[in-house]
Amino acid sequence: MIPYSTQNIDEDDIQAVERVLRSNYLTCGPRVSEFEECLCSYTDADYAVAVSNATAALHLCMMALDVGPQDEVWVSAISFVASANCARYCGATVRFIDVDPHTGNLDHVKLGQMLKDAEQNHKPLPKAVVAVHLSGRPCELRYLQNLKERYGFYLIEDASHALGATYENTLIGKCKFSDVAVFSFHPVKIITTAEGGACLTDNEELAAKIRLLHAHGITHDPAQMENPDMPGFYYEQLMLGYNYRMSEMQAALGISQMNRLDSFLQKRRELARSYVDILDHNLVKLPVADIPGFESSWHLYQIQVEHRNEIYQTLRDKGVGAQIHYIPIYRHPYYQQQKYPEALPGAEYFYEHTLTIPLHTKITRVEQSMVATIIAAALDKFEDK
């Protein structure tokens, strides 16, 4: 089967992990810090905290921002469930924001109206908004920043898909418009650490709190301790944290992968342009193209088609790993039990029409052409009926 995405591991990656396995440190060694420095150097962020996965990163953001049961967190309706679950872990109420029916990204106009309505009707405003850069295409961050400043919420970029993407010539992760950004390094993402994630921010206090929380809430730094004049073995737990640390093997793989990040991005962008040439524009609606300064990382290639479910099944039957990203979060039974009955029109349209087709650094032009041919033939059958 042609997968919709897959990792790209080379001999340098394998050797990087092997060197760690032969070293004295499998965890709590120097590689994690080195990987964090790589992320900061690449994105120009001031601080990075590497963690076990992006879900953990989102949870850490919520805890570090003191989100609790008294708060509301507003979240893009189209995303993986972790974008909302992180708020529920802290007991917060989740409200869903409708999305642009074509891009699947948060609709900033509808968010603005939600905020205005809440303010006028003396209803709770969000403590935080989670904006998802779906498929690697950045949200309208400047508009979101303006809303953030007006209504006083924290802005979290769920940039799990967006390492290497740019908005106004600024790399996602710099947090020029937001408080914190989260990356994922799952195998199908732009680079991989097998599992893994990171929180990036320019806020020193926020970074320090995330770092403390990701390692049990424990400090070895005398400057943070209540009892600083103790022997070297001494440590203190300052708050209730979690074991969300990244291992040395994961970090070593990430460092090696970062050396190829630019080539991965170039390849993905070439493949996206190839689909523009190959796919029949009369039969499918293509994703928004890149323009200078506003570039997707092309984690996913999402087209929109009529008869989406039938086209999905045809592709799967013929060995093409098509996928759906995503079911609106509020449709899931857990969130239905939390009384989220309303369907959002943009999210519903996006879900009913959008299909992810394969795009990754190993796919060939011949395989892309095969995907396009299967789609065209399947849609032609519907036209003939």
C-alpha positions in Angstrom: 0.0 0.0 0.0 1.1 3.6 -0.7 0.9 5.2 2.8 -0.6 8.7 3.2 2.7 9.4 5.1 5.7 7.7 6.5 9.0 8.4 8.2 12.3 8.9 6.3 15.1 7.2 8.2 18.7 7.0 6.8 22.0 5.5 7.9 23.0 8.7 9.7 19.8 8.6 11.8 20.5 4.9 12.7 24.1 5.7 13.7 23.0 8.6 15.8 20.7 6.4 17.8 23.3 3.6 18.0 25.9 6.1 19.5 23.5 6.9 22.3 22.8 3.2 22.9 26.6 2.7 23.3 26.9 5.8 25.6 26.5 6.2 29.3 23.2 8.1 29.0 19.9 6.8 27.7 18.0 9.5 29.5 18.7 12.8 31.2 21.9 13.2 29.1 23.2 15.9 26.8 21.3 15.1 23.6 17.9 16.4 24.7 19.4 19.9 25.4 21.2 19.7 22.1 18.0 19.0 20.3 16.3 21.9 22.1 19.1 24.1 20.9 18.5 22.9 17.3 14.9 23.8 17.5 15.6 27.3 18.9 18.3 27.9 16.3 16.0 26.8 13.4 12.9 28.7 14.5 14.6 31.6 16.3 12.5 30.9 19.4 14.2 31.8 22.7 13.2 28.6 24.6 12.3 25.0 23.7 11.4 22.2 26.0 11.5 18.7 24.3 9.0 16.3 25.7 7.6 12.8 25.2 4.9 13.6 22.7 2.8 16.6 21.4 -0.2 15.6 23.6 2.1 16.0 26.6 3.3 19.3 25.2 -0.3 20.6 25.0 -1.1 19.4 28.5 2.1 21.2 29.8 1.0 24.4 28.1 -2.4 24.2 29.8 -0.9 23.6 33.2 1.8 26.3 32.8 -0.9 28.8 32.0 -2.8 27.8 35.1 -5.9 26.5 33.2 -8.3 24.9 35.6 -12.0 23.9 36.1 -13.1 27.5 36.4 -11.8 28.3 32.8 -12.9 27.9 29.2 -10.6 26.9 26.4 -11.7 27.5 22.9 -10.3 25.1 20.3 -10.4 24.6 16.5 -13.2 22.1 15.7 -11.1 20.2 13.1 -8.1 18.6 14.7 -6.9 15.5 16.4 -8.7 15.1 19.8 -5.6 16.0 21.8 -6.0 19.6 20.9 -9.1 19.7 23.1 -8.3 16.9 25.5 -5.4 18.9 26.9 -7.9 21.4 28.4 -10.2 18.6 29.7 -7.1 17.1 31.5 -7.1 20.3 33.6 -10.9 20.3 34.1 -11.6 23.2 31.8 -14.7 23.6 29.7 -14.0 23.3 26.0 -15.8 25.3 23.3 -15.3 24.7 19.6 -14.5 27.3 17.0 -15.7 26.8 13.5 -13.2 26.5 10.6 -12.8 27.7 7.1 -14.6 25.1 5.0 -11.7 25.0 2.5 -8.6 25.1 4.6 -9.9 23.5 7.8 -8.1 26.2 9.8 -9.8 28.2 12.6 -12.1 30.9 11.1 -10.9 34.1 12.8 -14.0 36.0 11.7 -16.3 33.5 13.5 -13.9 33.5 16.5 -14.2 37.3 16.6 -18.0 37.0 16.6 -18.0 34.4 19.4 -15.8 36.7 21.5 -18.0 39.7 20.9 -21.2 37.8 21.7 -19.7 36.4 24.9 -18.6 39.8 26.0 -21.9 41.5 25.2 -23.9 38.7 26.9 -21.6 38.6 30.0 -20.6 35.0 29.3 -17.2 33.6 30.0 -14.4 34.5 27.7 -11.7 32.0 27.0 -8.6 31.8 29.1 -6.8 30.2 26.1 -7.4 29.6 22.4 -5.8 26.6 20.7 -5.3 27.4 17.0 -4.4 24.4 14.8 -2.2 24.9 11.8 -4.0 22.1 9.9 -1.9 20.1 7.4 1.0 22.6 8.0 -0.8 25.7 6.7 -0.6 28.5 9.2 -3.7 30.1 10.6 -4.2 33.9 10.2 -2.0 34.6 13.2 -2.0 38.4 12.9 -5.8 38.5 13.2 -5.6 36.1 16.1 -3.0 38.2 17.9 -5.3 41.2 17.5 -8.2 39.3 19.1 -5.8 38.0 21.9 -4.8 41.5 22.8 -8.4 42.8 22.7 -9.9 40.0 24.8 -7.0 39.0 26.9 -6.7 35.2 26.2 -3.5 33.2 25.8 -2.9 31.9 22.3 -1.5 28.4 21.8 -0.4 27.4 18.4 -1.0 23.7 17.9 1.8 23.5 15.3 2.0 19.7 15.3 1.9 19.7 11.5 3.8 22.9 10.9 7.5 22.6 11.5 9.1 24.7 8.8 6.0 26.6 7.8 6.1 30.4 7.5 3.7 33.2 8.2 4.7 36.7 7.1 8.2 35.3 6.5 8.4 34.2 10.1 8.9 30.5 10.9 6.2 28.9 12.9 7.6 28.3 16.4 9.0 31.8 16.8 5.8 32.7 18.7 5.8 36.2 17.3 2.0 36.3 17.5 1.3 33.8 20.3 2.4 32.7 23.8 3.6 29.2 23.0 3.7 26.8 20.0 3.7 23.0 20.1 5.4 20.6 17.6 4.9 16.9 17.1 7.7 14.5 16.0 5.5 11.4 15.4 6.8 9.3 12.5 4.4 10.8 10.0 5.4 14.4 10.8 7.9 16.6 9.1 10.8 15.1 11.2 10.5 12.3 13.6 11.9 11.3 17.0 9.7 8.2 16.9 7.4 9.7 19.5 8.1 13.2 20.8 7.1 16.8 20.9 8.2 20.2 22.0 6.9 23.5 23.5 8.5 26.6 22.1 8.1 30.1 23.5 9.8 33.5 23.9 8.4 33.8 27.4 11.2 32.9 29.9 8.8 32.4 32.9 6.5 30.2 30.9 9.4 28.1 29.6 10.7 27.6 33.1 7.3 26.4 34.4 6.9 24.0 31.5 10.4 22.6 32.1 9.6 22.1 35.8 6.3 20.5 35.1 7.7 18.1 32.5 10.0 16.4 35.0 7.7 15.7 38.0 7.8 19.4 39.2 11.2 18.6 40.7 14.2 21.1 40.7 17.9 20.5 41.4 18.6 24.2 41.2 19.4 25.7 44.6 18.1 29.1 43.4 14.6 27.6 43.2 14.7 25.7 46.5 13.2 26.5 49.8 16.2 24.9 51.4 19.2 25.9 49.2 22.0 25.1 51.5 21.8 21.3 51.2 24.2 18.6 49.9 24.5 17.9 46.2 22.1 14.9 46.3 19.2 17.1 47.5 16.3 18.1 45.3 12.8 19.5 45.9 9.4 18.9 44.3 7.9 22.4 43.9 4.6 21.4 42.2 2.7 18.4 40.9 4.3 17.5 37.6 4.5 14.6 35.3 7.2 12.4 33.7 6.9 13.9 30.2 10.7 13.8 29.4 12.2 12.9 26.0 14.8 10.2 25.9 18.3 10.5 24.6 17.6 8.2 21.7 14.6 10.2 20.6 16.7 13.4 20.9 19.6 12.0 18.9 17.2 10.9 16.1 15.7 14.4 16.2 19.1 16.1 15.9 20.0 13.9 12.9 16.6 14.6 11.3 17.0 18.3 11.8 20.0 18.2 9.5 17.7 17.2 6.7 14.7 19.3 7.6 15.2 21.8 4.7 15.5 19.0 2.2 12.4 17.4 3.6 10.5 20.6 3.2 11.8 21.2 -0.3 10.7 17.7 -1.4 7.2 18.1 0.2 6.7 21.4 -1.6 7.8 19.9 -4.9 5.4 17.0 -4.4 2.6 19.5 -3.6 3.3 21.3 -6.9 3.3 18.0 -8.7 -0.2 17.3 -7.6 -1.3 20.6 -9.0 -0.1 19.4 -12.4 -1.4 15.8 -12.1 -4.9 16.2 -10.5 -7.9 17.1 -12.6 -9.0 20.6 -11.4 -12.5 20.0 -12.8 -13.0 17.0 -10.5 -11.2 18.0 -7.3 -10.7 21.2 -5.3 -7.0 21.6 -4.5 -5.6 23.0 -1.3 -4.5 26.6 -1.1 -1.2 27.1 -2.9 1.9 28.7 -1.2 2.7 32.3 -1.7 6.0 34.0 -0.8 6.2 34.4 2.9 3.2 32.2 3.6 4.4 28.6 3.1 2.9 25.4 4.3 5.1 22.6 5.6 2.7 20.2 3.6 2.4 17.6 6.3 -0.9 16.6 4.7 -2.2 17.0 1.1 -5.9 17.5 1.5 -8.2 17.7 -1.5 -12.0 18.2 -1.5 -14.2 15.9 -3.6 -17.8 15.0 -4.0 -18.6 11.4 -3.1 -15.8 11.6 -0.6 -16.5 8.3 1.2 -16.7 6.3 -2.0 -13.5 7.8 -3.4 -11.8 7.0 0.0 -12.9 3.4 -0.2 -11.9 3.1 -3.9 -8.4 4.3 -3.1 -8.0 2.0 -0.1 -9.3 -1.0 -2.2 -6.6 -0.2 -4.8 -3.7 0.0 -2.3 -3.6 3.7 -1.7 -3.6 4.8 2.0 -6.0 7.6 1.8 -7.1 9.0 5.1 -9.5 11.5 6.7 -8.2 14.4 8.8 -10.3 14.9 10.9 -13.7 14.0 12.3 -14.9 17.2 14.1 -13.9 16.8 17.7 -17.4 17.6 19.0 -18.8 14.6 17.1 -17.0 12.1 19.3 -19.1 10.3 21.9 -17.0 11.7 24.8 -17.7 15.3 23.7 -21.3 14.5 22.9 -21.6 13.4 26.5 -20.1 16.8 27.5 -23.1 18.3 25.8 -21.7 19.7 22.6 -24.7 19.2 20.4 -24.3 21.9 17.8 -22.8 21.2 14.4 -20.6 23.9 13.0 -21.2 24.5 9.3 -17.6 25.0 8.2 -16.4 22.0 10.2 -19.2 19.8 8.8 -18.5 20.8 5.2 -14.8 20.3 5.6 -15.3 16.9 7.2 -17.8 15.7 4.6 -15.7 16.7 1.6 -12.0 16.5 2.5 -9.7 13.6 1.7 -6.0 13.2 2.5 -4.0 11.6 -0.3 -0.4 10.4 0.0 2.3 13.0 0.3 5.7 12.2 1.9 9.3 12.3 1.0 9.4 8.7 -0.4 6.5 8.9 -2.8 7.4 8.9 -6.5 5.9 10.9 -9.3 4.6 7.6 -10.8 2.8 6.8 -7.6 1.3 10.3 -7.5 0.1 9.8 -11.1 -1.5 6.5 -10.1 -3.3 8.2 -7.2 -4.6 10.9 -9.5 -5.7 8.3 -12.1 -7.7 6.3 -9.6 -9.5 9.4 -8.3 -10.3 10.6 -11.8 -11.7 7.2 -12.9 -13.8 6.9 -9.7 -15.3 10.3 -10.1 -16.0 9.7 -13.8 -18.1 6.7 -12.9 -20.3 9.0 -10.7 -20.5 11.5 -13.6 -21.7 8.8 -15.9 -24.6 7.7 -13.6 
